[in-house]
Amino acid sequence: MGKGITGGHAMSLWDGIWGGLAAATSWPACALMLLTIPIGLVIGIIPGMGGNMGLALLIPFTFGMQPIAGFAFLLGMHAVVHTGGSIPAILFDTPGTGPNAATCIEGFPMAQKGEAGRALGAALTSSMLGGVLGAIFMAMIIPVLRPLVLAFGPPEFFMMAIMGLAFISLMAGESLLKGLMAGGMGLIISFVGMDPQTGVVRFSYGMLGLMDGINIVTVVVGLFALAEVIDMGVKGGAIAHTESADVKGTGVMQGIKDCFTYWWLLLRCSIIGNIIGIIPGLGGDAAAFICYGHAVQTTKQRDQFGKGCVEGVIATDSAHNSKEGGALIPTLAFGVPGSSGMAILLGAFMILGVSPGREMFTKHLDLVFSMVWVLVFANIIAVMLCLPFAGKMAKITFIRTSVMIPFILVCGILGSYLTTSKIGDILITVIFGGVGYAMKKFDYARGPLILGIVLGRIAENALHVSLNLYGLMFLFRPITLILLIITLATVLFPVYKDRVKKRTARGGIG
Amino acid sequence: MKAQKLIGLALAVLMIGAFAATVQAAPTQEDLDFYKGKLVTYIVATKPGGGYDAYGRLVGRYLQKYLPGSTVIIKNVPGAGHIIGANEVYLSKPDGLIIGTFNTGLIYSQIVGQEGIKFDLTKYSWIGKASSETRVILAGNKTTYQTIKDVLDSKDEIKVPASGVGSQDFNETSVLAIALPAKFKPIPGYGGNEGEMAILRGECQVIIGSYTGLMGFIKSKECRVLLQFGSEHKIPALANVPHISELSVSPRGKSLINLVNNIDMIGRLTAAPPGVPAGRLEVLRDAYKKAVTDPEILQEGAKLGLEFDPAYGDDVQKMIREAINQPEDNLKLLKEIIKIE
């Protein structure tokens, strides 16, 4: 199966790598890339503007460009959008793009602890390393690309979504029951809108705006940013609850160091993100959240999660950039785009005269690698551009809240509106602002709710398709079964451990 | 009595329409000036990517060129087989600043009275259509289907991915299953380009969809194109692929195929909500006509594989009305085969 893609010669792979490097650094490709990287960062930083919008804006400029110059121009921008998107997520609890929603969960609490610099350092560095590692991993799996991509179908999507949902039990914080309630609420919210299986509209109460379902950014801005605004209004002070920005171990350098301390987590999340990017069907939002869940699952300091844990930031931010490299694979290999951004890129590739297919990985391997190199360079350059300013940006969190509240409000509402272009969604954001404040006040973890929204719809749809295709037998496909076992272990192991702990405690008393 | 009333009403509408058509002059300067500095939202009823989006973005850019001083933005409003987008266009303020493009297959949905539909296709302010949509039946390389005959002779159920119940691919698959006949079973739940992945994995065997939307997949040589339909004639890129008119089918089948083809003829349409002021509608129609006949758009379209076979305003209105008013027996059959739970 796979041999048609590599052409079978290691030599051609090396030729491709060096040919790609030469192409990516050739004139004018490198200059065009340098031009669009800042554009990508800015698009990422502005909440509500995503890579898709950036691509749609830039594509007309590519007419008449040579293919390599065109890729460098578009990919340079597209590769770094999420890097920029983490900055408002950490500073204002407002995600710049959908996948950055996961960054809010730990990033902003870090800022509140006075560790905004550390969070930014960790986010930027893990974005960069994730992007680079994702590109390397993508190059490495080219020989086994086909069987890997095709191993995941609707039954596997369903189990992956269920596995992700099982993380709710880990993200619940102090009360499992409250976490499950929040997760269940997320699931119900994910069912709002038109059901593709029946054509029936659910939970819309006749409101046209709700037929589309509820967008994740709309909810996150309310649940996090607005809720924090209310909280700040009540409490006063600054975002950061500590006095000074210069406490040792809270700065940008510490964040960079953290990425190397947790290098193993960073590597795993880069690979998970990359694989989710390679498989069309799960989507970019899912990648960051599944990696976050994975971090909670594997950490040694679970009680720190939700309170500003740097591991959470590293996990989410290494995932969202590595995913972009992965999404190139099905686009180039099969002409099947792995994300909506990639669908736009595929259109652009065809404008530039490049046809997707197996030949991309035989005759045009240098083209593929020129894209890999662009991803690598763009990720590095973008972070080099941002890091020097990270310390200054972190100071924002020490400004009085009376100055910051209007700014965060505008930033959040604008982001909510720009994401869906629906006035009604501002109302939804405001409602979730109230919900978020109540959840914060009464100690309900907000992560599970978001996870429920992101994964609920994927799980439901994949379940229907799987049942339609295979009946109940879908549960017994090998990968599905393995995922099922992992899921059960995730859910049952903490319960078991809890039992044991209680029993020994009781034994101690008795 | 009721029928007579309806016919009378229809005649009246037609006459007013014909009258309006003769009276309509070139758009006035006042109406043209209205668009200066305005934002025109072009609703595309799909996710980014795919044929509708490609046409929307291309036509949108040229519309902007011919609406001086305006900015045309694309807004993707996906979901429920284009119904959400079409509803949004229909219920928008008819100020001439919101237009949209959606699936002509909604004609099926309206005929069978699908839930969730808040529009009446005959009442939109029609601006034009960009192409006759060439549709293809293709089979994955993993299947044994080499020709369309293999598909028709198949004793096994043939799974066909569809985006949702009531979507054009779902309905067309159901109708063709009876018309050809073939053992197609539509599987709803494949959004965007996920249907192509289903073919690659082998869980579905055949895709029925638009040529432009599937072009990347076809170019990657992961499938065999077995049949083309929709447009009246073969397109150059598929010169070796048989056309549906070459198949021998029953009279009933022929009548259903005609329905399918009629609907696909009105491809890549653009409409505004009902009740757009006549002058502004004329500006939009005029700009649209100039946009889709611009030599540069044809050049760009050729590169993207987007064909142009435009029709405008009242002509499109007439075509839609003809497609909706199906003979009684076709209507009955359609309602039977397009089951909405």
Interface residues (C-beta under 8 A of the other chain):
Chain A: N52 A56 I59 P60 F63 V149 L150 G153 P154 G193 M194 P196 Q197 T198 G199 V200 V201 L208 M211 D212 G213 P280 G281 P330 A333 F334 G335 V336 P337 S340 G341 M342 A343 I344 L346 G347 M350 I351 G353 S355 P356 G357 R358 S421 N461 A462 H464 V465 N468 L469
Chain B: T41 K47 P48 G49 G50 D53 A54 R57 R61 I74 K75 V77 P78 G79 A80 G81 I83 I84 N87 E88 L91 Q114 E115 G116 K118 K159 S163 G164 V165 G166 S167 I187 P188 G189 Y190 G191 G192 N193 E194 E196 M197 A198 L200 R201 G202 E203 C204 M215 G216 F217 I218 K219 S220 K221 E222 E300 K303 L304 G305 I340 E341
